[in-house]
């Protein structure tokens, strides 16, 4: 299982997600450009000393990420408020990449169109979205339950 962050723009959320990835041994992919340098103090603080424990793969662009993904044979599962299926109805595979968009703008239409599936976390009417790190934890937990913990 992998998590990909598409052009993340809030350092605290990225640090938190990378810490989460370290704790659960989930590979993290960052699709550039990010909206902050990795020396940002908020990024370093939220990731704490876990940043040295996570496997991070950086991609210079969306196109480079897509080349890698196709070569690796991974499905792309996009977490989006515009998802077509609740995340718990998706059948995950161990090689899936769970992608989250920018906190401020999500992903462009062409990136959404490239996804093999678009999943949503159902929530109360009138509420927009969860924090991106919370969304990553919810969906990754289900994906890991299906692929690693349930035998």
N, CA, C and O atoms as a DFTB+ gen file, in Angstrom:
604 C
 N C O
     1  1       0.852      -1.173       0.000
     2  2       0.000       0.000       0.000
     3  2       0.896       1.233       0.000
     4  3       1.944       1.262       0.645
     5  1       0.462       2.238      -0.732
     6  2       1.207       3.493      -0.810
     7  2       0.233       4.661      -0.694
     8  3      -0.941       4.549      -1.048
     9  1       0.745       5.784      -0.190
    10  2      -0.008       7.034      -0.173
    11  2       0.749       8.015      -1.044
    12  3       1.967       8.148      -0.924
    13  1       0.028       8.707      -1.929
    14  2       0.628       9.756      -2.762
    15  2      -0.051      11.074      -2.439
    16  3      -1.276      11.151      -2.341
    17  1       0.756      12.103      -2.277
    18  2       0.253      13.447      -2.023
    19  2       0.510      14.282      -3.265
    20  3       1.658      14.484      -3.663
    21  1      -0.562      14.766      -3.873
    22  2      -0.458      15.576      -5.083
    23  2      -0.239      17.038      -4.694
    24  3      -1.141      17.694      -4.173
    25  1       0.948      17.529      -4.951
    26  2       1.311      18.925      -4.716
    27  2       0.807      19.451      -3.370
    28  3       0.057      20.426      -3.325
    29  1       1.213      18.813      -2.287
    30  2       0.717      19.238      -0.970
    31  2       1.094      20.686      -0.675
    32  3       2.167      21.147      -1.066
    33  1       0.205      21.401       0.017
    34  2       0.490      22.805       0.286
    35  2       0.407      23.209       1.753
    36  3       0.596      24.382       2.074
    37  1       0.130      22.269       2.647
    38  2       0.139      22.581       4.080
    39  2       1.166      21.666       4.758
    40  3       0.947      20.460       4.873
    41  1       2.282      22.243       5.205
    42  2       3.369      21.417       5.734
    43  2       2.987      20.560       6.936
    44  3       3.459      19.430       7.063
    45  1       2.140      21.082       7.817
    46  2       1.760      20.303       8.998
    47  2       1.020      19.028       8.602
    48  3       1.260      17.969       9.181
    49  1       0.127      19.121       7.624
    50  2      -0.607      17.929       7.188
    51  2       0.329      16.920       6.549
    52  3       0.218      15.720       6.801
    53  1       1.248      17.395       5.726
    54  2       2.198      16.485       5.073
    55  2       3.066      15.793       6.113
    56  3       3.284      14.584       6.028
    57  1       3.561      16.537       7.088
    58  2       4.368      15.929       8.145
    59  2       3.590      14.887       8.923
    60  3       4.122      13.829       9.257
    61  1       2.335      15.181       9.212
    62  2       1.486      14.235       9.939
    63  2       1.261      12.963       9.123
    64  3       1.322      11.859       9.665
    65  1       1.003      13.110       7.836
    66  2       0.782      11.943       6.978
    67  2       2.061      11.122       6.856
    68  3       2.002       9.892       6.849
    69  1       3.198      11.771       6.759
    70  2       4.460      11.023       6.679
    71  2       4.739      10.281       7.983
    72  3       5.254       9.163       7.959
    73  1       4.410      10.883       9.104
    74  2       4.551      10.195      10.396
    75  2       3.642       8.969      10.427
    76  3       4.057       7.894      10.861
    77  1       2.411       9.132       9.968
    78  2       1.453       8.030       9.863
    79  2       2.025       6.907       8.990
    80  3       1.952       5.732       9.350
    81  1       2.592       7.281       7.844
    82  2       3.183       6.291       6.932
    83  2       4.329       5.536       7.610
    84  3       4.456       4.322       7.453
    85  1       5.154       6.253       8.357
    86  2       6.265       5.603       9.054
    87  2       5.741       4.575      10.055
    88  3       6.245       3.454      10.126
    89  1       4.741       4.958      10.816
    90  2       4.216       4.072      11.855
    91  2       3.566       2.814      11.294
    92  3       3.614       1.758      11.924
    93  1       2.956       2.919      10.110
    94  2       2.261       1.771       9.531
    95  2       3.039       1.123       8.381
    96  3       2.522       0.237       7.699
    97  1       4.273       1.564       8.171
    98  2       5.124       1.010       7.110
    99  2       4.456       1.121       5.737
   100  3       4.408       0.158       4.972
   101  1       3.948       2.309       5.451
   102  2       3.312       2.612       4.171
   103  2       4.235       3.566       3.418
   104  3       4.622       4.610       3.943
   105  1       4.579       3.205       2.200
   106  2       5.451       4.061       1.392
   107  2       4.716       5.348       1.019
   108  3       3.531       5.313       0.689
   109  1       5.414       6.479       1.072
   110  2       4.825       7.786       0.759
   111  2       5.430       8.330      -0.530
   112  3       6.639       8.247      -0.750
   113  1       4.567       8.889      -1.379
   114  2       5.005       9.523      -2.627
   115  2       4.558      10.982      -2.590
   116  3       3.406      11.276      -2.269
   117  1       5.456      11.873      -2.912
   118  2       5.132      13.289      -2.997
   119  2       5.291      13.717      -4.446
   120  3       6.361      13.584      -5.039
   121  1       4.208      14.231      -5.000
   122  2       4.207      14.706      -6.380
   123  2       4.401      16.213      -6.337
   124  3       3.549      16.947      -5.835
   125  1       5.521      16.662      -6.863
   126  2       5.890      18.080      -6.830
   127  2       5.116      18.873      -7.878
   128  3       4.588      18.288      -8.823
   129  1       5.040      20.174      -7.729
   130  2       5.720      20.953      -6.684
   131  2       4.898      20.994      -5.401
   132  3       3.669      21.070      -5.431
   133  1       5.597      20.943      -4.285
   134  2       4.954      21.129      -2.986
   135  2       4.926      22.624      -2.701
   136  3       5.736      23.379      -3.239
   137  1       4.014      23.041      -1.872
   138  2       3.856      24.453      -1.565
   139  2       4.741      24.937      -0.437
   140  3       4.503      26.017       0.105
   141  1       5.771      24.162      -0.060
   142  2       6.657      24.517       1.049
   143  2       7.949      23.718       0.905
   144  3       7.950      22.656       0.283
   145  1       9.040      24.211       1.466
   146  2      10.295      23.446       1.453
   147  2      10.285      22.394       2.566
   148  3       9.615      22.566       3.584
   149  1      11.015      21.330       2.370
   150  2      11.057      20.292       3.403
   151  2      11.811      20.758       4.648
   152  3      11.819      20.063       5.664
   153  1      12.437      21.914       4.574
   154  2      13.076      22.480       5.762
   155  2      12.086      23.279       6.610
   156  3      12.445      23.748       7.690
   157  1      10.852      23.441       6.142
   158  2       9.833      24.201       6.864
   159  2       9.700      23.663       8.291
   160  3       9.594      22.455       8.497
   161  1       9.706      24.564       9.266
   162  2       9.674      24.134      10.674
   163  2       8.366      23.432      11.047
   164  3       8.374      22.524      11.878
   165  1       7.244      23.840      10.444
   166  2       5.964      23.191      10.734
   167  2       5.958      21.750      10.208
   168  3       5.439      20.843      10.857
   169  1       6.539      21.559       9.035
   170  2       6.656      20.226       8.440
   171  2       7.519      19.344       9.339
   172  3       7.133      18.222       9.668
   173  1       8.682      19.849       9.735
   174  2       9.600      19.066      10.564
   175  2       8.977      18.767      11.933
   176  3       9.136      17.669      12.464
   177  1       8.267      19.751      12.498
   178  2       7.680      19.551      13.819
   179  2       6.572      18.497      13.782
   180  3       6.514      17.633      14.657
   181  1       5.702      18.560      12.785
   182  2       4.598      17.599      12.741
   183  2       5.071      16.198      12.376
   184  3       4.462      15.211      12.789
   185  1       6.147      16.102      11.608
   186  2       6.698      14.791      11.272
   187  2       7.588      14.229      12.363
   188  3       7.827      13.023      12.427
   189  1       8.077      15.114      13.221
   190  2       8.967      14.782      14.327
   191  2      10.144      13.939      13.837
   192  3      10.597      14.103      12.704
   193  1      10.627      13.061      14.665
   194  2      11.767      12.224      14.290
   195  2      11.339      11.029      13.435
   196  3      12.169      10.184      13.097
   197  1      10.066      10.952      13.088
   198  2       9.563       9.867      12.252
   199  2       9.948      10.047      10.788
   200  3       9.920       9.081      10.025
   201  1      10.305      11.256      10.382
   202  2      10.624      11.506       8.979
   203  2      11.811      10.683       8.514
   204  3      11.940      10.398       7.323
   205  1      12.678      10.299       9.439
   206  2      13.819       9.454       9.084
   207  2      13.424       7.988       8.957
   208  3      14.217       7.163       8.503
   209  1      12.205       7.668       9.355
   210  2      11.756       6.275       9.363
   211  2      10.800       5.933       8.233
   212  3      10.390       4.779       8.109
   213  1      10.436       6.899       7.408
   214  2       9.463       6.657       6.346
   215  2      10.175       6.590       4.999
   216  3      11.147       7.305       4.754
   217  1       9.677       5.729       4.147
   218  2      10.179       5.635       2.776
   219  2       9.429       6.664       1.941
   220  3       8.228       6.530       1.710
   221  1      10.150       7.701       1.487
   222  2       9.546       8.773       0.708
   223  2      10.114       8.749      -0.704
   224  3      11.329       8.760      -0.900
   225  1       9.215       8.716      -1.682
   226  2       9.599       8.801      -3.087
   227  2       9.058      10.121      -3.615
   228  3       7.862      10.400      -3.521
   229  1       9.953      10.929      -4.171
   230  2       9.545      12.227      -4.717
   231  2       9.487      12.117      -6.231
   232  3      10.346      11.503      -6.864
   233  1       8.456      12.724      -6.791
   234  2       8.281      12.763      -8.247
   235  2       8.283      14.234      -8.659
   236  3       7.561      15.044      -8.077
   237  1       9.084      14.578      -9.651
   238  2       9.221      15.968     -10.093
   239  2       7.932      16.549     -10.656
   240  3       7.754      17.767     -10.676
   241  1       7.034      15.685     -11.111
   242  2       5.804      16.164     -11.752
   243  2       4.770      15.046     -11.765
   244  3       5.069      13.891     -11.461
   245  1       3.557      15.417     -12.121
   246  2       2.483      14.445     -12.290
   247  2       2.847      13.440     -13.377
   248  3       2.617      12.242     -13.212
   249  1       3.405      13.907     -14.471
   250  2       3.769      13.005     -15.573
   251  2       4.815      11.979     -15.146
   252  3       4.734      10.812     -15.530
   253  1       5.789      12.408     -14.361
   254  2       6.812      11.468     -13.875
   255  2       6.186      10.441     -12.931
   256  3       6.540       9.263     -12.968
   257  1       5.265      10.883     -12.094
   258  2       4.566       9.960     -11.204
   259  2       3.789       8.938     -12.023
   260  3       3.850       7.741     -11.742
   261  1       3.065       9.397     -13.025
   262  2       2.269       8.498     -13.860
   263  2       3.155       7.482     -14.582
   264  3       2.782       6.316     -14.708
   265  1       4.302       7.909     -15.047
   266  2       5.239       6.973     -15.685
   267  2       5.661       5.898     -14.686
   268  3       5.665       4.709     -15.004
   269  1       6.016       6.328     -13.477
   270  2       6.406       5.370     -12.446
   271  2       5.265       4.407     -12.146
   272  3       5.463       3.193     -12.089
   273  1       4.063       4.961     -11.954
   274  2       2.908       4.136     -11.569
   275  2       2.586       3.088     -12.615
   276  3       2.324       1.933     -12.282
   277  1       2.605       3.483     -13.876
   278  2       2.286       2.534     -14.949
   279  2       3.348       1.453     -15.057
   280  3       3.028       0.285     -15.279
   281  1       4.604       1.833     -14.904
   282  2       5.689       0.849     -14.933
   283  2       5.563      -0.125     -13.756
   284  3       5.802      -1.323     -13.907
   285  1       5.188       0.396     -12.592
   286  2       5.050      -0.437     -11.395
   287  2       3.770      -1.267     -11.407
   288  3       3.648      -2.217     -10.633
   289  1       2.807      -0.923     -12.275
   290  2       1.557      -1.670     -12.359
   291  2       0.623      -1.435     -11.187
   292  3      -0.086      -2.348     -10.765
   293  1       0.615      -0.217     -10.657
   294  2      -0.222       0.115      -9.500
   295  2      -1.515       0.794      -9.926
   296  3      -1.527       1.626     -10.834
   297  1      -2.599       0.427      -9.260
   298  2      -3.856       1.158      -9.458
   299  2      -3.788       2.452      -8.668
   300  3      -3.132       2.528      -7.630
   301  1      -4.478       3.475      -9.175
   302  2      -4.558       4.763      -8.496
   303  2      -5.962       4.936      -7.944
   304  3      -6.937       4.957      -8.695
   305  1      -6.060       5.062      -6.619
   306  2      -7.338       5.265      -5.940
   307  2      -7.312       6.697      -5.388
   308  3      -6.528       7.013      -4.493
   309  1      -8.170       7.544      -5.928
   310  2      -8.212       8.947      -5.523
   311  2      -9.233       9.145      -4.409
   312  3     -10.389       8.743      -4.540
   313  1      -8.803       9.766      -3.310
   314  2      -9.709      10.150      -2.237
   315  2     -10.182      11.556      -2.573
   316  3      -9.378      12.484      -2.658
   317  1     -11.491      11.714      -2.764
   318  2     -12.021      12.997      -3.212
   319  2     -13.432      13.213      -2.705
   320  3     -14.203      12.264      -2.561
   321  1     -13.767      14.463      -2.434
   322  2     -15.136      14.787      -2.031
   323  2     -16.099      14.577      -3.190
   324  3     -17.313      14.564      -2.989
   325  1     -15.573      14.412      -4.398
   326  2     -16.400      14.157      -5.581
   327  2     -16.389      12.674      -5.948
   328  3     -16.696      12.307      -7.083
   329  1     -16.035      11.825      -4.983
   330  2     -15.930      10.402      -5.232
   331  2     -17.242       9.768      -5.648
   332  3     -18.325      10.251      -5.319
   333  1     -17.116       8.678      -6.379
   334  2     -18.276       7.965      -6.914
   335  2     -18.715       6.818      -6.013
   336  3     -19.834       6.321      -6.141
   337  1     -17.842       6.399      -5.103
   338  2     -18.135       5.225      -4.285
   339  2     -17.623       5.465      -2.869
   340  3     -16.525       5.995      -2.696
   341  1     -18.393       5.085      -1.860
   342  2     -17.883       5.179      -0.495
   343  2     -16.607       4.335      -0.350
   344  3     -16.513       3.241      -0.906
   345  1     -15.656       4.843       0.382
   346  2     -14.352       4.187       0.512
   347  2     -14.463       2.758       1.019
   348  3     -13.629       1.926       0.664
   349  1     -15.457       2.445       1.833
   350  2     -15.583       1.107       2.410
   351  2     -16.184       0.102       1.430
   352  3     -16.187      -1.096       1.713
   353  1     -16.691       0.558       0.289
   354  2     -17.182      -0.356      -0.752
   355  2     -16.101      -0.691      -1.780
   356  3     -16.280      -1.604      -2.586
   357  1     -14.998       0.027      -1.759
   358  2     -13.895      -0.233      -2.680
   359  2     -13.170      -1.507      -2.264
   360  3     -12.967      -1.738      -1.072
   361  1     -12.782      -2.325      -3.215
   362  2     -11.956      -3.502      -2.942
   363  2     -10.514      -3.127      -3.255
   364  3     -10.157      -2.896      -4.410
   365  1      -9.695      -3.068      -2.217
   366  2      -8.310      -2.614      -2.339
   367  2      -7.386      -3.783      -2.633
   368  3      -7.678      -4.934      -2.311
   369  1      -6.261      -3.450      -3.257
   370  2      -5.202      -4.409      -3.549
   371  2      -3.927      -3.933      -2.871
   372  3      -3.754      -2.729      -2.677
   373  1      -3.032      -4.840      -2.506
   374  2      -1.808      -4.443      -1.789
   375  2      -0.940      -3.441      -2.548
   376  3      -0.196      -2.680      -1.929
   377  1      -1.021      -3.429      -3.858
   378  2      -0.183      -2.526      -4.648
   379  2      -0.858      -1.190      -4.972
   380  3      -0.294      -0.389      -5.717
   381  1      -2.045      -0.937      -4.431
   382  2      -2.753       0.307      -4.709
   383  2      -1.986       1.522      -4.193
   384  3      -1.237       1.448      -3.219
   385  1      -2.200       2.641      -4.881
   386  2      -1.719       3.941      -4.430
   387  2      -2.952       4.765      -4.071
   388  3      -3.820       4.999      -4.912
   389  1      -3.019       5.199      -2.821
   390  2      -4.114       6.051      -2.359
   391  2      -3.634       7.492      -2.498
   392  3      -2.686       7.898      -1.826
   393  1      -4.279       8.260      -3.360
   394  2      -3.809       9.620      -3.618
   395  2      -4.748      10.654      -3.026
   396  3      -5.970      10.540      -3.113
   397  1      -4.138      11.672      -2.417
   398  2      -4.864      12.811      -1.869
   399  2      -4.398      14.059      -2.599
   400  3      -3.211      14.216      -2.885
   401  1      -5.340      14.945      -2.898
   402  2      -5.022      16.180      -3.606
   403  2      -4.563      17.283      -2.677
   404  3      -4.440      17.101      -1.466
   405  1      -4.319      18.418      -3.274
   406  2      -3.929      19.605      -2.507
   407  2      -5.061      19.986      -1.558
   408  3      -6.240      19.888      -1.898
   409  1      -4.682      20.416      -0.383
   410  2      -5.675      20.816       0.600
   411  2      -6.518      21.982       0.086
   412  3      -7.712      22.061       0.374
   413  1      -5.907      22.870      -0.660
   414  2      -6.592      24.076      -1.109
   415  2      -7.387      23.902      -2.399
   416  3      -8.270      24.709      -2.688
   417  1      -7.086      22.851      -3.187
   418  2      -7.718      22.766      -4.513
   419  2      -7.995      21.354      -5.002
   420  3      -8.528      21.198      -6.100
   421  1      -7.664      20.327      -4.247
   422  2      -7.852      18.964      -4.741
   423  2      -6.887      18.650      -5.872
   424  3      -5.710      19.005      -5.813
   425  1      -7.393      17.983      -6.898
   426  2      -6.570      17.666      -8.076
   427  2      -7.263      18.207      -9.322
   428  3      -8.484      18.364      -9.338
   429  1      -6.487      18.490     -10.365
   430  2      -7.096      18.920     -11.628
   431  2      -7.929      17.792     -12.248
   432  3      -7.765      16.623     -11.899
   433  1      -8.811      18.155     -13.158
   434  2      -9.699      17.169     -13.791
   435  2      -8.933      16.055     -14.488
   436  3      -9.364      14.902     -14.441
   437  1      -7.806      16.362     -15.136
   438  2      -7.060      15.321     -15.844
   439  2      -6.450      14.307     -14.872
   440  3      -6.331      13.126     -15.198
   441  1      -6.072      14.760     -13.705
   442  2      -5.544      13.844     -12.691
   443  2      -6.672      12.963     -12.158
   444  3      -6.496      11.754     -12.003
   445  1      -7.826      13.563     -11.880
   446  2      -8.978      12.777     -11.415
   447  2      -9.386      11.736     -12.454
   448  3      -9.739      10.609     -12.106
   449  1      -9.336      12.114     -13.726
   450  2      -9.721      11.197     -14.807
   451  2      -8.759      10.017     -14.917
   452  3      -9.146       8.947     -15.388
   453  1      -7.521      10.198     -14.491
   454  2      -6.523       9.123     -14.581
   455  2      -6.687       8.072     -13.491
   456  3      -6.116       6.985     -13.582
   457  1      -7.463       8.392     -12.463
   458  2      -7.640       7.460     -11.347
   459  2      -8.441       6.235     -11.785
   460  3      -9.374       6.332     -12.582
   461  1      -8.058       5.099     -11.251
   462  2      -8.793       3.855     -11.511
   463  2     -10.081       3.809     -10.705
   464  3     -11.037       3.136     -11.090
   465  1     -10.105       4.526      -9.587
   466  2     -11.308       4.634      -8.756
   467  2     -11.237       5.954      -8.001
   468  3     -10.157       6.461      -7.695
   469  1     -12.417       6.499      -7.709
   470  2     -12.541       7.734      -6.943
   471  2     -13.460       7.438      -5.767
   472  3     -14.644       7.154      -5.946
   473  1     -12.902       7.507      -4.558
   474  2     -13.676       7.151      -3.375
   475  2     -13.922       8.374      -2.502
   476  3     -13.157       9.338      -2.515
   477  1     -15.001       8.306      -1.751
   478  2     -15.410       9.408      -0.883
   479  2     -15.662       8.864       0.515
   480  3     -16.054       7.711       0.690
   481  1     -15.429       9.715       1.501
   482  2     -15.798       9.397       2.876
   483  2     -17.156      10.064       3.110
   484  3     -17.236      11.291       3.165
   485  1     -18.216       9.279       3.248
   486  2     -19.540       9.886       3.463
   487  2     -19.555      10.683       4.772
   488  3     -18.999      10.260       5.786
   489  1     -20.199      11.835       4.719
   490  2     -20.304      12.652       5.926
   491  2     -21.635      13.386       5.962
   492  3     -22.443      13.280       5.039
   493  1     -21.847      14.109       7.009
   494  2     -23.099      14.816       7.228
   495  2     -23.355      15.831       6.115
   496  3     -22.422      16.494       5.661
   497  1     -24.603      15.961       5.673
   498  2     -24.941      16.963       4.648
   499  2     -24.510      18.362       5.082
   500  3     -24.621      18.728       6.252
   501  1     -24.020      19.124       4.127
   502  2     -23.625      20.500       4.388
   503  2     -22.198      20.667       4.866
   504  3     -21.710      21.793       4.964
   505  1     -21.515      19.568       5.167
   506  2     -20.111      19.643       5.591
   507  2     -19.229      19.251       4.410
   508  3     -19.532      18.300       3.690
   509  1     -18.132      19.992       4.215
   510  2     -17.326      19.827       3.002
   511  2     -16.363      18.649       3.045
   512  3     -16.387      17.786       2.168
   513  1     -15.518      18.620       4.069
   514  2     -14.471      17.600       4.040
   515  2     -13.795      17.465       5.396
   516  3     -13.920      18.325       6.268
   517  1     -13.083      16.373       5.542
   518  2     -12.234      16.150       6.707
   519  2     -10.860      16.753       6.435
   520  3     -10.524      17.059       5.291
   521  1     -10.084      16.919       7.472
   522  2      -8.679      17.251       7.312
   523  2      -8.031      16.138       6.488
   524  3      -8.370      14.966       6.652
   525  1      -7.108      16.499       5.611
   526  2      -6.502      15.539       4.690
   527  2      -5.784      14.401       5.424
   528  3      -5.813      13.260       4.963
   529  1      -5.146      14.695       6.550
   530  2      -4.466      13.641       7.308
   531  2      -5.483      12.676       7.914
   532  3      -5.242      11.471       7.972
   533  1      -6.608      13.203       8.362
   534  2      -7.667      12.339       8.892
   535  2      -8.235      11.455       7.784
   536  3      -8.460      10.263       7.991
   537  1      -8.466      12.039       6.614
   538  2      -8.987      11.266       5.483
   539  2      -8.013      10.160       5.096
   540  3      -8.424       9.033       4.820
   541  1      -6.725      10.485       5.076
   542  2      -5.710       9.475       4.746
   543  2      -5.768       8.318       5.740
   544  3      -5.685       7.155       5.346
   545  1      -5.911       8.633       7.028
   546  2      -5.947       7.599       8.056
   547  2      -7.180       6.715       7.931
   548  3      -7.085       5.493       8.044
   549  1      -8.330       7.324       7.701
   550  2      -9.581       6.557       7.587
   551  2      -9.496       5.558       6.439
   552  3      -9.755       4.370       6.628
   553  1      -9.139       6.030       5.260
   554  2      -9.154       5.168       4.070
   555  2      -8.003       4.171       4.100
   556  3      -8.184       3.013       3.725
   557  1      -6.830       4.600       4.537
   558  2      -5.700       3.668       4.620
   559  2      -5.992       2.558       5.617
   560  3      -5.618       1.407       5.394
   561  1      -6.652       2.894       6.707
   562  2      -7.021       1.864       7.678
   563  2      -7.883       0.784       7.054
   564  3      -7.659      -0.404       7.286
   565  1      -8.868       1.185       6.264
   566  2      -9.732       0.206       5.589
   567  2      -8.946      -0.585       4.549
   568  3      -9.111      -1.800       4.437
   569  1      -8.100       0.093       3.795
   570  2      -7.314      -0.595       2.761
   571  2      -6.377      -1.626       3.397
   572  3      -6.237      -2.737       2.885
   573  1      -5.741      -1.264       4.498
   574  2      -4.863      -2.211       5.180
   575  2      -5.654      -3.356       5.808
   576  3      -5.202      -4.501       5.811
   577  1      -6.816      -3.049       6.330
   578  2      -7.665      -4.110       6.897
   579  2      -7.973      -5.156       5.847
   580  3      -7.913      -6.358       6.107
   581  1      -8.305      -4.682       4.652
   582  2      -8.659      -5.606       3.587
   583  2      -7.458      -6.383       3.051
   584  3      -7.583      -7.560       2.712
   585  1      -6.321      -5.747       2.975
   586  2      -5.177      -6.364       2.273
   587  2      -4.156      -7.025       3.177
   588  3      -3.472      -7.955       2.748
   589  1      -4.034      -6.572       4.414
   590  2      -2.985      -7.125       5.279
   591  2      -3.511      -7.826       6.523
   592  3      -2.972      -8.846       6.950
   593  1      -4.548      -7.279       7.084
   594  2      -4.981      -7.773       8.381
   595  2      -6.086      -8.819       8.297
   596  3      -6.320      -9.551       9.259
   597  1      -6.764      -8.896       7.161
   598  2      -7.876      -9.838       7.011
   599  2      -7.414     -10.998       6.126
   600  3      -7.195     -10.819       4.928
   601  1      -7.272     -12.137       6.693
   602  2      -6.848     -13.329       5.933
   603  2      -7.776     -14.468       6.216
   604  3      -7.595     -15.560       5.677
